[in-house]
Amino acid sequence: MRRTLLRFLAILPLLSVLSGCGIIDYFYLPPPEDTAQEIFEAGNDAMRDKNYAQAKEYFNTLKDKYPFSPYAIESELSLADAYFLDGDYLLAVDSYKEFESLHPRHKAIPYVLFQIGNANLESFVSIDRPQDNVAEGYEYLTRLKESYPGSEYAEKATELMQRARKLMAAHEVYVADFYWRRESYGSAYERYKYVMQNFKDVPDYQEYVKERARLSYLKKTEQEAEILREQDQGSWKDYFDWL
């Protein structure tokens, strides 16, 4: 018993040293980094909880820290989805485009093309602004239908394409009406005629622009005739002044 107690007392300082090293490690050494899989799973959990801001953080971290991880490609697509679901449509467009550029043969490309079109249309604000994003969305949806006609997303693209065409036509009509209100009938006529010729697939505006084009042309003709009369009167005045 006495010998056992002496042996215990002899190793007690060693146990203290080892224990102290563990405490130092715990408080002073940096914790181990999360693995790519752990970050990816955390991002997916955040997506399920609709915490898209947190999800974007996780997927961006994975993309930056583990670009060659097996989870990197999936996280790039999930990041674009997180932007889209959080209403960051322009960032979503950029992310989907980047994915297509990096992985042009990936099986998700039909979905990516659809989402580029979808996000561009969702970024629409009002018809009085340039519709560049809407036009780009239409182009990507057209590509989708031409390149992947048998995919489920090609079928879904039709409705979005019709919406895009209506928005673009509405913008052109808005501009034409603006010229009409300013009594710039020549410019109004050209715009109304443009809608008649280029948006035959949008019947909502055809009758309206046809009638407006007719009236604009008449008013343009009247304006031109009035200018000629004023010029003639000025010429005769100059003639009599010379006499």
C-alpha positions as CSV (number, residue, x, y, z in Angstrom):
1,M,0.0,0.0,0.0
2,R,2.8,2.4,0.9
3,R,4.7,1.5,-2.3
4,T,1.5,2.1,-4.4
5,L,1.1,5.5,-2.8
6,L,4.7,6.4,-3.5
7,R,4.4,5.4,-7.2
8,F,1.3,7.5,-7.6
9,L,3.0,10.5,-6.0
10,A,5.9,10.0,-8.4
11,I,3.8,10.2,-11.6
12,L,1.5,13.0,-10.3
13,P,3.8,15.8,-11.6
14,L,3.9,14.2,-15.1
15,L,0.1,14.0,-15.2
16,S,0.0,17.7,-14.3
17,V,2.3,18.6,-17.1
18,L,0.3,16.5,-19.6
19,S,-2.9,18.1,-18.4
20,G,-1.4,21.6,-18.7
21,C,-0.5,20.9,-22.3
22,G,-4.0,19.9,-23.1
23,I,-5.3,23.1,-21.5
24,I,-2.9,25.2,-23.5
25,D,-3.8,23.5,-26.7
26,Y,-7.5,24.0,-25.9
27,F,-7.2,27.8,-25.2
28,Y,-4.4,28.9,-27.5
29,L,-4.2,26.7,-30.6
30,P,-6.7,27.5,-33.5
31,P,-9.6,25.0,-33.8
32,P,-9.5,22.6,-36.7
33,E,-11.1,24.0,-39.9
34,D,-14.4,22.8,-41.2
35,T,-14.1,20.3,-44.0
36,A,-15.6,21.0,-47.5
37,Q,-18.3,18.5,-46.8
38,E,-19.2,20.1,-43.5
39,I,-19.5,23.6,-45.1
40,F,-21.6,22.2,-47.9
41,E,-24.0,20.4,-45.6
42,A,-24.3,23.6,-43.5
43,G,-25.1,25.5,-46.6
44,N,-27.8,23.0,-47.5
45,D,-29.2,23.2,-44.0
46,A,-29.4,27.0,-44.3
47,M,-31.2,26.6,-47.7
48,R,-33.8,24.3,-46.2
49,D,-34.3,26.8,-43.4
50,K,-34.7,29.6,-46.1
51,N,-31.8,31.4,-44.5
52,Y,-30.4,32.4,-47.8
53,A,-28.0,35.0,-46.5
54,Q,-26.3,32.3,-44.4
55,A,-26.3,29.9,-47.2
56,K,-24.6,32.3,-49.5
57,E,-21.9,32.7,-46.9
58,Y,-21.3,29.0,-46.6
59,F,-21.2,28.4,-50.4
60,N,-18.9,31.4,-51.0
61,T,-16.6,30.1,-48.3
62,L,-16.5,26.6,-49.9
63,K,-15.9,28.1,-53.3
64,D,-13.0,30.2,-52.1
65,K,-11.3,27.7,-49.7
66,Y,-11.9,24.4,-51.5
67,P,-12.2,25.2,-55.2
68,F,-11.1,21.6,-56.2
69,S,-13.3,19.8,-53.7
70,P,-15.9,17.3,-55.0
71,Y,-18.5,19.6,-53.4
72,A,-17.2,22.7,-55.2
73,I,-19.3,22.4,-58.4
74,E,-22.5,21.7,-56.6
75,S,-21.9,24.6,-54.2
76,E,-21.4,26.9,-57.2
77,L,-24.8,26.0,-58.5
78,S,-26.3,26.2,-55.0
79,L,-24.8,29.7,-54.5
80,A,-26.6,30.9,-57.7
81,D,-29.8,29.4,-56.4
82,A,-29.3,31.1,-53.0
83,Y,-28.9,34.5,-54.8
84,F,-32.0,33.9,-56.8
85,L,-34.2,32.8,-53.9
86,D,-32.9,35.8,-51.9
87,G,-34.0,38.2,-54.6
88,D,-30.5,39.1,-55.7
89,Y,-31.4,38.5,-59.3
90,L,-28.5,40.2,-61.0
91,L,-26.0,38.4,-58.9
92,A,-27.9,35.2,-59.6
93,V,-27.6,35.9,-63.3
94,D,-23.8,36.4,-63.0
95,S,-23.4,33.2,-60.9
96,Y,-25.4,31.1,-63.3
97,K,-23.4,32.5,-66.3
98,E,-20.2,31.7,-64.5
99,F,-21.3,28.1,-63.9
100,E,-22.2,27.7,-67.6
101,S,-18.8,29.1,-68.5
102,L,-16.9,26.8,-66.2
103,H,-19.0,23.7,-66.8
104,P,-20.5,23.9,-70.3
105,R,-21.2,20.1,-70.5
106,H,-22.7,19.7,-67.0
107,K,-26.0,17.9,-66.9
108,A,-27.6,20.9,-65.1
109,I,-27.0,23.3,-68.1
110,P,-30.7,23.3,-69.3
111,Y,-31.7,24.3,-65.8
112,V,-28.9,27.0,-65.7
113,L,-30.1,28.5,-69.0
114,F,-33.7,28.5,-67.7
115,Q,-32.6,30.2,-64.5
116,I,-30.6,32.9,-66.4
117,G,-33.8,33.7,-68.3
118,N,-35.9,33.5,-65.2
119,A,-33.7,35.7,-63.1
120,N,-33.4,38.3,-65.9
121,L,-37.1,38.6,-66.1
122,E,-37.5,38.8,-62.3
123,S,-35.1,41.7,-62.4
124,F,-37.7,43.7,-64.4
125,V,-38.6,47.0,-62.6
126,S,-40.9,49.0,-64.9
127,I,-41.7,49.5,-68.6
128,D,-40.2,53.0,-68.6
129,R,-36.7,51.7,-68.2
130,P,-34.5,50.0,-70.8
131,Q,-35.4,46.3,-71.1
132,D,-31.9,44.9,-71.7
133,N,-32.2,42.3,-69.0
134,V,-35.6,41.1,-70.3
135,A,-34.1,40.9,-73.9
136,E,-31.2,38.9,-72.6
137,G,-33.5,36.6,-70.7
138,Y,-35.4,36.0,-73.9
139,E,-32.2,35.1,-75.7
140,Y,-31.2,32.6,-73.1
141,L,-34.6,31.0,-73.1
142,T,-34.5,30.8,-76.9
143,R,-31.1,29.1,-76.6
144,L,-32.5,26.6,-74.2
145,K,-35.4,25.6,-76.5
146,E,-33.0,25.3,-79.5
147,S,-30.2,23.4,-77.7
148,Y,-32.3,21.2,-75.4
149,P,-35.7,20.9,-77.0
150,G,-36.5,17.7,-75.1
151,S,-35.7,18.9,-71.6
152,E,-38.4,19.7,-69.0
153,Y,-37.1,23.3,-68.8
154,A,-37.6,23.9,-72.5
155,E,-41.3,23.3,-72.0
156,K,-41.3,25.7,-69.0
157,A,-39.5,28.3,-71.0
158,T,-42.4,29.0,-73.4
159,E,-44.5,30.9,-70.8
160,L,-41.5,33.0,-69.7
161,M,-40.7,33.8,-73.3
162,Q,-44.3,35.1,-73.9
163,R,-43.9,37.2,-70.8
164,A,-40.6,38.6,-72.0
165,R,-42.1,39.5,-75.4
166,K,-45.0,41.3,-73.7
167,L,-42.7,43.3,-71.6
168,M,-40.5,44.3,-74.5
169,A,-43.6,45.3,-76.6
170,A,-45.0,47.3,-73.6
171,H,-41.7,49.2,-73.4
172,E,-41.8,50.1,-77.1
173,V,-45.4,51.3,-76.9
174,Y,-44.5,53.4,-73.8
175,V,-41.7,55.1,-75.8
176,A,-44.0,55.6,-78.8
177,D,-46.7,57.1,-76.5
178,F,-44.0,59.4,-75.0
179,Y,-43.2,60.8,-78.5
180,W,-46.9,61.2,-79.2
181,R,-47.4,63.2,-76.0
182,R,-44.4,65.4,-77.0
183,E,-46.0,65.8,-80.4
184,S,-43.0,64.2,-82.1
185,Y,-45.2,62.5,-84.5
186,G,-42.5,61.3,-86.8
187,S,-40.7,59.4,-84.1
188,A,-44.0,58.1,-82.6
189,Y,-45.0,56.8,-86.1
190,E,-41.7,54.9,-86.5
191,R,-42.0,53.3,-83.0
192,Y,-45.7,52.3,-83.5
193,K,-44.7,50.8,-86.9
194,Y,-41.8,49.0,-85.3
195,V,-44.2,47.3,-82.8
196,M,-46.6,46.4,-85.6
197,Q,-43.8,44.7,-87.6
198,N,-41.7,43.1,-84.8
199,F,-44.3,42.1,-82.2
200,K,-46.9,40.3,-84.2
201,D,-46.7,37.5,-81.7
202,V,-48.1,40.0,-79.0
203,P,-51.7,40.6,-80.1
204,D,-52.5,42.7,-77.1
205,Y,-51.0,45.8,-78.7
206,Q,-51.6,45.3,-82.4
207,E,-54.9,47.1,-82.8
208,Y,-53.7,50.0,-80.6
209,V,-50.4,50.6,-82.4
210,K,-52.0,50.2,-85.8
211,E,-54.5,53.0,-85.1
212,R,-51.8,55.1,-83.4
213,A,-49.5,54.7,-86.3
214,R,-52.2,55.9,-88.7
215,L,-52.9,58.9,-86.6
216,S,-49.2,59.7,-86.1
217,Y,-48.6,59.5,-89.8
218,L,-51.5,62.0,-90.5
219,K,-50.2,64.4,-87.8
220,K,-46.6,64.1,-89.1
221,T,-47.9,65.0,-92.6
222,E,-49.8,68.0,-91.2
223,Q,-46.6,69.1,-89.3
224,E,-44.5,68.8,-92.4
225,A,-47.1,70.7,-94.5
226,E,-47.2,73.5,-91.9
227,I,-43.4,73.8,-91.9
228,L,-43.5,74.1,-95.7
229,R,-46.2,76.8,-95.5
230,E,-44.1,78.7,-93.0
231,Q,-41.1,78.4,-95.2
232,D,-43.0,79.6,-98.3
233,Q,-44.4,82.6,-96.4
234,G,-40.9,83.4,-95.3
235,S,-39.6,83.2,-98.9
236,W,-42.3,85.5,-100.2
237,K,-41.7,87.9,-97.3
238,D,-38.0,88.0,-98.2
239,Y,-38.9,88.6,-101.8
240,F,-41.1,91.6,-101.0
241,D,-38.6,93.0,-98.6
242,W,-36.0,92.8,-101.4
243,L,-38.3,94.7,-103.7
